[in-house]
Amino acid sequence: MIFLLRWSLIALGAAAIAIAISNFVLGVESASEFWEWLLRTGFSIHEPLTGLRGRDVDNEFRFYSVLWFAFGVLAIQAGLALPRSLGRVRLLLIVFLAGGIGRALSVVAVGPPHPLFVILMWIEIIMSVLLLGACLAVARRISGRGKGPSAHID
């Protein structure tokens, strides 16, 4: 279970870093074009991302990309430090889950967004819940081993 949790965090972190760098360097216009192409090619979704355009959105997008980059770095560090980092992993996954819940609240408050954001919402919610379950399984396994260096969880 630690192996699955470790590599899931590393993959999540690497994806976050790659997305953050591309968003920061290329901006919202290029990101929109990429996601439109991916959705059109892979999922036959042809709805344009018209809401992700303009200088205000670009400015905000680049700002938040730095936070997404930091999340990615922390996710990779926590994944590599398992099982000692189990507390940090839980915190990161709760933050990731909160983002998905925020998207769900937006759907309730103002209606459904572009399908891309609905897909991201479900990924964030489902992945967080599954990985938090893996954290619980790892913690139970460690607590069953007694007290030793591998049982320390920060």
Buried (B, 14 or more C-beta within 10 A) or exposed (E): BBEEBBEBBBEBBBEBBEBBBBBBEBBBBEBBBBBBEEBEEEEEBEEEBEEBEEEEBBEEBBEEBEEBBEBBEBBBBBBEBBBBBBEBBBEBBEEBBEBBBEBBEBEEEEEEBBBBBBEBBEEBBEBBEBBBEBBEBBBEEBEEEEEEEEBEBE
